[in-house]
Amino acid sequence: MNEEQIFTLILNAGDARTLALKAIRAARREDFKEAAKLIKESGQKLSIAHKTQMNLIQNEINGVDSHISLLVIHAQDHLMNAITIKELAQEIVWMKEGITDEDGNVH
């Protein structure tokens, strides 16, 4: 198991979570331009984290030794939490901004 990859996953997932929470705070101040920018940055960090996760999975599929460690579990927790927070942040920003579709559903 490549510890550098695991730490890359943790770092980027943590950054994504932080950026998503900052987006909610920006929306609370009604700074929707900043909120959108932060949501986008959060998504970019999540993309890096997800690619790192996929590399780890691909290595395991290819027979590279990959023991389950507390560090790997911690990295997965960070990624799952970051994905959830980012999705919720996007919804909160849209609700605060009042963005709706043609059916009146908030987006």
C-alpha positions as a Markdown table, in Angstrom:
| # | Residue | x | y | z |
|---|---|---|---|---|
| 1 | Met | 0.0 | 0.0 | 0.0 |
| 2 | Asn | 1.4 | 3.4 | -1.0 |
| 3 | Glu | 1.2 | 5.7 | 2.0 |
| 4 | Glu | 1.9 | 8.7 | -0.2 |
| 5 | Gln | -1.3 | 8.0 | -2.2 |
| 6 | Ile | -3.2 | 7.5 | 1.0 |
| 7 | Phe | -2.1 | 10.8 | 2.4 |
| 8 | Thr | -2.9 | 12.4 | -0.9 |
| 9 | Leu | -6.4 | 11.0 | -0.7 |
| 10 | Ile | -6.8 | 12.3 | 2.9 |
| 11 | Leu | -5.4 | 15.7 | 2.2 |
| 12 | Asn | -7.6 | 16.4 | -0.9 |
| 13 | Ala | -10.7 | 15.0 | 0.7 |
| 14 | Gly | -10.2 | 17.1 | 3.7 |
| 15 | Asp | -9.6 | 20.2 | 1.6 |
| 16 | Ala | -12.8 | 19.4 | -0.4 |
| 17 | Arg | -14.8 | 19.2 | 2.8 |
| 18 | Thr | -13.4 | 22.5 | 4.1 |
| 19 | Leu | -14.1 | 24.3 | 0.8 |
| 20 | Ala | -17.7 | 23.0 | 0.8 |
| 21 | Leu | -18.3 | 24.2 | 4.3 |
| 22 | Lys | -16.8 | 27.6 | 3.3 |
| 23 | Ala | -19.3 | 27.7 | 0.4 |
| 24 | Ile | -22.2 | 27.3 | 2.8 |
| 25 | Arg | -20.8 | 30.2 | 4.9 |
| 26 | Ala | -20.5 | 32.3 | 1.8 |
| 27 | Ala | -24.1 | 31.5 | 0.8 |
| 28 | Arg | -25.2 | 32.5 | 4.3 |
| 29 | Arg | -23.6 | 35.9 | 3.6 |
| 30 | Glu | -25.4 | 35.8 | 0.3 |
| 31 | Asp | -22.1 | 35.8 | -1.6 |
| 32 | Phe | -23.2 | 33.4 | -4.2 |
| 33 | Lys | -20.4 | 34.0 | -6.6 |
| 34 | Glu | -17.9 | 33.0 | -3.9 |
| 35 | Ala | -20.1 | 30.0 | -2.9 |
| 36 | Ala | -20.1 | 28.8 | -6.5 |
| 37 | Lys | -16.3 | 29.2 | -6.8 |
| 38 | Leu | -15.8 | 27.3 | -3.5 |
| 39 | Ile | -18.1 | 24.5 | -4.6 |
| 40 | Lys | -16.2 | 24.2 | -7.9 |
| 41 | Glu | -12.8 | 24.1 | -6.0 |
| 42 | Ser | -14.3 | 21.4 | -3.7 |
| 43 | Gly | -15.2 | 19.3 | -6.7 |
| 44 | Gln | -11.7 | 19.7 | -8.1 |
| 45 | Lys | -10.2 | 18.4 | -4.8 |
| 46 | Leu | -12.7 | 15.6 | -4.8 |
| 47 | Ser | -11.7 | 14.6 | -8.3 |
| 48 | Ile | -8.1 | 14.3 | -7.2 |
| 49 | Ala | -9.0 | 12.3 | -4.2 |
| 50 | His | -11.3 | 10.0 | -6.2 |
| 51 | Lys | -8.6 | 9.4 | -8.8 |
| 52 | Thr | -6.2 | 8.5 | -6.0 |
| 53 | Gln | -8.7 | 6.1 | -4.6 |
| 54 | Met | -9.2 | 4.5 | -8.0 |
| 55 | Asn | -5.4 | 4.1 | -8.4 |
| 56 | Leu | -5.3 | 2.3 | -5.0 |
| 57 | Ile | -8.2 | 0.1 | -6.1 |
| 58 | Gln | -6.6 | -0.6 | -9.5 |
| 59 | Asn | -3.3 | -1.6 | -7.8 |
| 60 | Glu | -5.2 | -4.1 | -5.6 |
| 61 | Ile | -7.0 | -5.5 | -8.6 |
| 62 | Asn | -3.6 | -6.0 | -10.3 |
| 63 | Gly | -2.2 | -7.9 | -7.3 |
| 64 | Val | -0.2 | -5.2 | -5.6 |
| 65 | Asp | -0.1 | -5.9 | -1.9 |
| 66 | Ser | -2.9 | -3.9 | -0.2 |
| 67 | His | -3.5 | -4.7 | 3.4 |
| 68 | Ile | -6.4 | -3.0 | 5.1 |
| 69 | Ser | -5.1 | -0.6 | 7.7 |
| 70 | Leu | -6.5 | 2.0 | 10.0 |
| 71 | Leu | -5.0 | 4.6 | 7.7 |
| 72 | Val | -6.8 | 3.3 | 4.7 |
| 73 | Ile | -10.1 | 3.2 | 6.6 |
| 74 | His | -9.4 | 6.8 | 7.8 |
| 75 | Ala | -8.8 | 7.9 | 4.1 |
| 76 | Gln | -12.1 | 6.3 | 3.0 |
| 77 | Asp | -13.9 | 8.0 | 5.8 |
| 78 | His | -12.5 | 11.4 | 4.7 |
| 79 | Leu | -13.5 | 10.8 | 1.1 |
| 80 | Met | -17.0 | 9.6 | 1.9 |
| 81 | Asn | -17.6 | 12.5 | 4.3 |
| 82 | Ala | -16.2 | 15.0 | 1.8 |
| 83 | Ile | -18.5 | 13.8 | -1.0 |
| 84 | Thr | -21.5 | 14.0 | 1.3 |
| 85 | Ile | -20.7 | 17.5 | 2.6 |
| 86 | Lys | -20.0 | 18.8 | -0.9 |
| 87 | Glu | -23.3 | 17.5 | -2.2 |
| 88 | Leu | -25.2 | 18.9 | 0.7 |
| 89 | Ala | -23.4 | 22.2 | 0.4 |
| 90 | Gln | -24.4 | 22.5 | -3.2 |
| 91 | Glu | -28.1 | 21.9 | -2.3 |
| 92 | Ile | -27.9 | 24.4 | 0.6 |
| 93 | Val | -26.3 | 27.1 | -1.7 |
| 94 | Trp | -29.0 | 26.5 | -4.3 |
| 95 | Met | -31.8 | 26.7 | -1.7 |
| 96 | Lys | -30.3 | 29.9 | -0.2 |
| 97 | Glu | -30.0 | 31.4 | -3.6 |
| 98 | Gly | -33.5 | 30.3 | -4.5 |
| 99 | Ile | -32.5 | 28.6 | -7.8 |
| 100 | Thr | -35.4 | 26.6 | -9.1 |
| 101 | Asp | -36.2 | 24.7 | -12.3 |
| 102 | Glu | -39.3 | 25.1 | -14.5 |
| 103 | Asp | -41.3 | 22.8 | -12.2 |
| 104 | Gly | -40.5 | 25.1 | -9.2 |
| 105 | Asn | -38.1 | 22.6 | -7.7 |
| 106 | Val | -35.2 | 24.2 | -5.9 |
| 107 | His | -31.8 | 23.4 | -7.4 |
